[in-house]
Amino acid sequence: MALNPKAVALTLGIFAAVVHLIFTIAIVVGGQSFLNWVAGIHMISGLTVAPFSAMNAVMGIVVPFILASIFGYILATIWNFVSEKV
């Protein structure tokens, strides 16, 4: 079964962007206490929330979209190559 690389790229890109949008909203609403909770469950301490920056918020959503899209395209291309050989 072949995968459409563009569809996989778009799907993973949108997923990553939505996850980061939710995280950005959670940081804006919950602030330091939310970050402390997230960091704590990953056994990290000492992080602080910086003052809100719209540009950083946008970049925190756009960059994961781009990187996940690239990863999705590469993943689907490799999948198609390997599935032809097996």
Secondary structure, 3 states (H helix, E strand, C coil): CCCCHHHHHHHHHHHHHHHHHHHHHHHHHHHHHHHHHHHHHCCCCCCCCCCCCHHHHHHHHHHHHHHHHHHHHHHHHHHHHHHHHC
